């Protein structure tokens, strides 16, 4: 079994307390999680859903102990398995790292040296929902632009239930901040994400939950 997220180790799978603020949860999954579920905002507000998810994750944890081998791609997820009495092996993530691939998009004139008039390019790529922290990134952009002392161009690639609120916040922040450009691409293909990464100076991962980097992180 390849494990890339919190199956069998968290009722909701987010491994995060959302009340009073979003903080990672380091608890070992068990009956005590039911006590924390509502006070710490681990999931929704329906007790039936809580019981259903608890039963599902309990069954998943039981099944995890039956696998001959568990593989994962990070020390963090290996340690998460270990806390639950499981042995996992870290394996390299299958990425295209072919020699000779240019770090700059075809047709780009980007060089390794900056001028003060050249934009600093930041990239967020992922689901647009609360735990991914995009709203914190957007609100921090005025400070980022002032600290950079050059134009800043931010690309947010992806989609999700919070996209509209992120776009509204970005419009407000961009209008009030000189030398800042924010662009939303919507959902893009893996090939497009690769191109965006090659053209970016910095990949930003502002996640509020203990990010398992299931699919995107290893590409970085």
C-alpha positions, 0 to 999 in steps of 0.5 A: 500500500502506498500512503500519501495522506492520513488514512486510518489516523484521523477522523476527518483526514485533515489532521488539524484542529480548526478551533480556535485557530487552525493548528496541526494535530499530533494525536494518535487516532482512537476513541479520544478523538471523538471528544476533540471532534466538536470542540476543536472543529476537526470536521463538520457539525453532524454527529452522525457524520462523525460516527460514520467517519470514525467507523470508516477510519477505524476500519482503515487502520485495522486494514493497514495492519494487514498489508505486507508493506506500506510505502510512503514518500516522506519521513513525516508520513513514515513517522505518522504510521509509526505512531500508530504501530505500523512500519512504513518505508520511504521511497523516492517519488516518481518525478520527471527529472530528465537531464537537460530540462531547462528551468526556464519556460521555452521563449523566456528570457529569464536569467539567474540575475535580477534587476530591480525592475524585474518581477519576482514570480511566486507560484501557488498550486493546489486545491483552493480551500481553507487548509491550503492557506491561500487566503493568508498568502494573499493578505501577506502580499503587501508585506511581501512586495515591500520586502522584495523591493521590486514588482511581485507577480503571483500566480495561483493555479488550481480550483476549489470551493474558496476560489471566489473568496480568494479572488475577491481578496486578491482584487482588493489587495492588488488594488491597494498595493503598488507593483503587485500582480495576482493571477488565477489560472483555474484548473490546469494540466500537469504539463501546465503546472510543470511549465509554471514551476519552471517559470517561477522563482519561488513555490509557495506552500502556505498550508495550515494543516500538516501538509503530507504533500501527496501529489504536488510537493514532490514535484518541487 
